[in-house]
Amino acid sequence: MRKTTVGMVAVAVAASFTLTSGGASAATATGSSAKHTTTSRQGLAQTDLPTFIDPAGDLAANADRVNQSWYVTAHVTAGGHRYGFLAHYLSAGDAKQGRAGSSVSITDEDTGWYTDSDLVLPPQAGLSNKPGVDIHTDNISWTGDAKEMRLRAKVPEGIIDVTLRPRGHVLYNMGTGYFPMFGDARYPNHEYALPTVDTSGTLTLGGRTEKVRGQSWLDRQWGPLPDIASGDAWWAWMSLSLSNGDQISVWNQKLDRQNNFATILKPDGTQTVTEATLTPDRSTLWTSPTTGKSYPTRWKVTIPGEHAKLNVTVHAKDQELPNTGPRYEGSAGATGTYDHRPVTGSTYIEVTG
């Protein structure tokens, strides 16, 4: 069992990541012991955690980065129902090559009803060079900064129109916001999350508008990747928000070898990097009638360092985004034990390959 609490050792950890990243890539996002920002109800507060990213500044698009992703998932109530919704913009490749994807989905977590809008676009279409988030596509309009954002996202049946207000602490993946994807120095990636985002507004479906209230998780990532379409590389990822207040980003990556880890954000801002496993229940595979791909609909999450054993089950089987991947983006619930105590939670699980 290997478990690292990020704090006193953060500078040493960051230095080791610089060495494994190949140098040049890490040099574009220098780690230091200078103060960095976390979110709060008043906007951005300060923390002494050394990181490789700036949570406020790095919300903006950067034309020099490859595979830029802005990803928000929510668990909200509206009209007496519990809903999950996703809005995701991904620009794969650079401005000259690749493509972009603009995806929106809504899941009724009570009934299992699901809908999506999954658009393929030219590379970096819909992005601007303005500060903060500024994304405009046919199904997503997303603007604002780390204090407050406005999101309007469309599906064939209606519109999500919400205000997003981050609070609490930033989750820095691997404790510094940098990690080699697949454990391979050829793929230096940067990722952080605003995991506690107060979400309010309206949800209009079938001409009926209901007030929305709940929580979102905003994830920001960029960095080179291998050709996922070849089938040689895949990953499963979860964003777990637990009833004990812990927020967890769990990665299960596979290229030449398995690379699994979890970054845990405690309510007091402490961050822990530790071993974790995501084990699919192959007896629960759902096969897409659109693409023919099969995805697990139940998973077991084990985090030995936290004495955690969680069962994750999707709220609807059909949550595939067929055009931008294809990939699975599933609203799900979690139950189990954590630190020997019962917990529940909400998550989205992303599965590629």
C-alpha positions, -999 to +999 in steps of 0.1 A: +000+000+000+014+034-010-002+066+003+012+101+000-004+130+018+004+161-002+017+190+019+052+189+034+064+166+006+048+184-022+079+202-034+099+169-036+070+152-054+067+181-079+105+179-086+103+142-093+074+148-118+095+174-136+122+148-142+098+122-155+080+145-178+109+149-202+117+185-190+104+206-219+067+199-214+069+205-176+088+237-182+057+253-197+039+249-164+064+255-136+058+243-101+068+266-072+060+271-036+043+304-043+007+307-033-019+293-056-056+296-056-085+276-044-122+284-047-144+298-020-178+314-016-162+348-021-143+337-051-107+325-050-088+320-017-051+311-012-033+279-004+004+271-001+003+240-022+029+240-049+013+232-083+020+231-120-012+249-129-032+281-121-068+272-115-081+306-125-058+314-154-058+279-169-096+279-174-088+299-206-081+283-239-045+281-251-040+275-289-006+259-282-021+231-261-032+198-275-063+178-264-079+206-243-109+196-223-135+215-203-159+190-186-187+197-162-210+171-147-239+177-123-263+160-099-293+182-094-330+182-086-357+197-108-395+192-107-393+165-081-368+144-101-331+138-097-311+145-128-275+141-139-262+163-167-230+167-186-215+194-208-181+186-224-160+204-249-129+187-262-105+200-288-083+170-299-051+178-317-039+214-325-054+242-346-043+226-379-052+189-372-076+168-353-112+177-344-134+191-316-163+175-299-192+193-281-213+170-260-243+174-238-263+147-220-292+145-195-301+115-174-332+112-152-317+094-123-351+083-111-366+069-143-335+061-164-346+084-192-316+097-212-309+120-241-278+136-256-264+159-282-230+148-295-214+171-321-182+167-341-166+200-351-134+213-367-104+216-344-108+244-318-141+255-333-161+275-308-130+286-287-117+322-282-087+338-267-107+356-240-098+350-203-117+324-184-141+300-201-155+312-234-170+284-255-198+288-281-210+259-302-245+248-315-252+230-282-230+247-256-226+283-245-203+285-215-187+317-203-173+331-170-144+327-146-135+307-115-158+328-094-190+324-115-199+309-149-230+307-170-238+275-189-265+270-215-265+235-229-290+221-255-304+186-262-331+179-287-358+180-260-348+212-243-322+234-225-301+235-193-296+271-183-276+273-150-252+295-131-221+277-117-204+291-085-173+272-074-165+270-036-142+250-014-108+238-025-093+229-059-084+192-065-050+189-082-046+156-098-016+137-085-014+165-059+003+190-083-019+191-113+006+172-134+009+134-142+023+113-171-008+097-187-005+059-187+026+064-165+044+072-198+066+103-200+056+108-237+022+119-225+025+147-199-009+158-189-022+185-166-056+182-148-074+198-120-110+200-108-133+224-091-153+196-074-178+216-054-197+240-077-231+253-065-255+250-095-288+268-099-310+278-128-336+261-150-341+229-169-366+230-198-377+196-212-406+191-236-417+228-231-419+226-193-394+246-173-384+236-137-360+252-113-327+234-109-305+232-077-276+210-069-239+204-073-215+202-102-179+189-107-158+209-132-127+192-146-101+208-168-074+188-186-049+191-214-020+172-228-009+147-255-024+113-259-018+082-280-043+073-307-073+060-287-091+049-318-065+022-324-077+003-294-042+001-279-049+026-251-080+030-229-090+044-196-118+045-170-122+076-148-145+085-120-153+118-102-166+107-068-183+130-043-189+112-011-213+118+018-183+121+042-172+152+023-143+136+004-139+143-033-120+117-053-106+116-089-099+080-098-079+069-128-076+035-143-053+038-174-039+011-197-014+014-226+016-009-223+008-015-186-018-006-160-016+028-143-041+033-115-043+060-088-066+082-069-063+118-058-084+125-027-094+160-016-104+161+021-129+188+034-100+206+051-081+209+018-056+181+025-049+161-007-038+125-007-024+105-037-029+068-032-034+034-050-069+026-062-085+001-084-116+003-107-129-032-113-157-036-139-185-062-133-184-079-167-217-096-160-234-062-163-222-053-198-245-031-219-240-033-257-247-001-277-271-007-305-255+022-323-218+013-322-218-023-310-194-014-282-200-029-247-196-011-214-198-022-178-227-007-159-214-017-124-180-012-109-161-019-077-138+009-064-111-001-039-089+024-021-068+004+004-052+035+020-087+047+030-101+013+038-126+020+010-148-005-008-174+011-030-200-002-054-209+021-083-240+015-105-251+037-134-285+053-133-292+043-169-275+018-191-277+038-224-253+067-217-230+063-246-218+094-267-215+077-301-199+104-322-171+119-300-153+087-293-174+066-290-172+067-252-194+062-222-202+091-198-225+076-172-243+093-143-240+069-114-244+064-076-221+049-051-226+029-019-202+011+004-177+017+032-150+042+036-127+043+066-148+014+080-179+036+079-210+035+055-210+061+028-230+070-003-221+092-032-225+104-067-202+102-097-199+102-134-178+074-150-160+079-182-150+048-203-130+048-235-116+021-257 
